[in-house]
Amino acid sequence: MKANELTCALEAVLTVALEPVDAKSLSDLTGAALDDVTTALETIQQDLITSNRGFVLVELASGWRLQTNPSVADVVQKFAQREVSARLSTAALETLAIVAYRQPVSRAQIAALRGVNVDGVVRLLEQRGYIDIVGMADGPGQAILYGTSEIFLDRLGLSSLTQLPRPETLLPDSEEAVRLADDLTDSPTT
């Protein structure tokens, strides 16, 4: 493997790694000699420092890891705190799934499916940009109808709703359902 190919491969693996990766594992993955991997890692490390990038390569006790540049820690911290508050509750996720699969759908229809009042959850999803008003229902009261937004698709990495998994693919087949039911009835109660 050429030096630039090795550098590219190492950067790619370290970008997606959730935990530090040791040089030996990187050597095994790339098929490159351990000394070549170590030299390439040190070169990447120096190049990132020299070019003052938003991330740096650090060697930790358990291996190498890309992490944010300490000089931008305050910006990253603000972003991370924003993302924590952006997490959705189970109720919000259930409501979002109903909107995604049943759209256009009204609050009353969502509440009927969930069995609880959904006003607050729908308001939250609308504020976060995951759902939009897509129209008004015909008939008395002309209820507001909701559908998912582009932000919803972006967060799921989809280009269209047709890429959502079909609900039936998420359910166990009939044989598995019978086995699960049998397991539940056979398990001892405490």
N, C-alpha and C positions, 0 to 999 in steps of 0.2 A: 504494500500500500504506500503510495506517495505521501510525502509530508503534508501537502495541502489536503489530500483526501483524509488522512488521519486526523488532522485538525478539525475538519468539517464533521467527521463522524463523532469525535469526542465532544465537540460543542453540541451536536444534536442530542446525544445521549444525556449529557449533563443538563440540557434544557428541560428534558421531560422527566428526569429522575426526581423522585419524591424524597429520597434520602441520599446522603453522600455515597459516592461510588469509589471503591478503592482502585488503585492503578492496576492491580492484578486482574480484577474483573474487567476493566476496560481493555486490558491487553487480550484477555480471552475473547471478548466480544469482537474486537477489531482484527484479531489475528496478528497484531503487531507485537514486536518485542517489547518487553517491560521497560527497558531503558528508553526506547523510542517513545513510548507512551508518556513516561515521566518527563522526558525532555519536551514533548509537545505540550503537556499540561503546564509546565513552567513557562513556556513561550506564550501560551494563551494568557496565563496569569499576568505576565509582564505587559503584553500588548493591551490588555484591558486597563491596567493601571496607567500606562503611558497615554492612552487615548481618552482617559477620563470618562469612561462609559457609565451608564446607569446601573451596571452590575459588575461584580468582580468574581474572580475564581479564587476560592480559598481551599486550603488543605486542612482538613480537620482530622481528629484522631481516627475516625472510621473511613475517611476517604475524601474525595474532592467534591465540591459543590459550588454551583453558581448561586450567588446571593446578591441582594441589592447593595449598591455602593453606600457605605456609611454616610457619605456627604449629602445624600438625599433622604436620610432617614425620616425627617419630619414630614416630608411629602408622602412617603410610603405609609407612615403611620396614620396620617389623615385618611388616605385611601383605604387602608385595612379596616379602620374603624367604621368607615362608611359602608363597607361591604358586610361587616358583621350585622349592622342594623338592617341590611337589605335581605337577610335570610327570611324565609317564609315559614310560618307555622304549618302544622299538619292540616289544620282547618283551611288555611289559605291554599295549600297545595291541592287538597281535595276539591275546593271550589274552582281552582284554575283548571283542573282536569275536566270537571263538568263543563266549563265554558269551552275548553278546547274541543271536546268531543261532541257537544250538543249545540254549538253556536249556529245561529243567533239564539240566545237564551235570556230570559228575564230573571230578575231577582226571585220572583215567586216560584219560578220553575226550579231554580237552583235550591231554594229553601225546601221545596217539596222533595227533591232528591236527597238532600243532606239531612232533612228532618230537624233543622235548627234555623234560627234567624241568621241570615248571611249579610245583612246590611253593612256591618262594620268591615267584614272581610272583603266584600265587593268594593267598598270605598277604598280600602287599602290597596287592593290589586289595581284599581283604576289610578290611584295616586302614584303608584310605582311604575305605571306605564305598561303593565302586563296585559290589561284588557282595555278595550275602548268601547264607546257607545257606537253601535253599528246601525241603529235604526229604532223605529217605534213599532210595537205590535199593533195589529188591527184589532178593533173591538173596543169595548168599554175600558176607559182608563188609559188606553194606549201606553202600555208598559214599555219602559226603556229596554232595549235588547242589547246584549253585550256579546262581543267576540274578542278573540285574542289579537294582540298587536304584533308589529314587527319586532319589538323588543323581546316579546315572549319567544318568537322563533329564533332570534339571535342567541338568547340565553341557552336554548336547547340545541343550538348548532344546526338548525333546520332551515331550508330555503322555502318550504311550503308545508301546509298542514297535511298534505298527502304523505309526508314522510313520518308522521306520527305512527307508532305501532298500532295495529288493529287491536281493539280491546280483547277479542277472542284469543289472540296470541299470548296474552298475559295471564290467561286462566289455565288451570291444569286440565288435561283431557279427562274424559269420563272415568277411565280406569284409575287414574291418579286421584281423582276426587273420591272415588269409592275407597281406595286404599287409605287416604287421609281420614275419611269418616270412620273407617274401621279402626284405625290407630287411636282415634279420639275415644271411641267407645270401649276399646280394650285397655286403655291406660287406667291404672289404679287411681282412685281418688284418695286424697290425704285429708 
